[in-house]
Amino acid sequence: MKDIAAVAGLAVLATFNVSAASGGGIEQHEVSKEQYAVLIAQCRYSSMGMTRCRAAVKADYRIGQPDKSLDCRTYSGVTVCGTLYLSKAQRTCAQEAVGRGLSYRRAEVECYAFG
């Protein structure tokens, strides 16, 4: 059973492009309280499901100093931070929106939230 859990854990790490820190744990990225709140809130749009998304955020991030390099953006009243993991349908939506003249960053956010 432990072997299955270990394999499942590595699959989750690979899915979210998370690297394991030396010592076997996960290296958490430090972000501000506000940035963390955005990361948690954007899970409502995640194609992986809110519970799984929030667990990934909690595993990947911790509250501390603001990260000025974290890519946060707001379009159409929706604020997101970091890399958005789009479903196939959301990626198609974004590609079509770009084809209609929308910037990729905006299309990505709008298709993530509304697509």
Secondary structure, DSSP 4 states (H G I P E B T S, - for coil): -HHHHHHHHHHHHHHTTPPBPTTSSBPPEEE-HHHHHHHHHGGGG-TT-HHHHHHHHHHHEEESS--TTS-EEEETTEEEES-----HHHHHHHHHHHHTT--HHHHHHHHHHH-
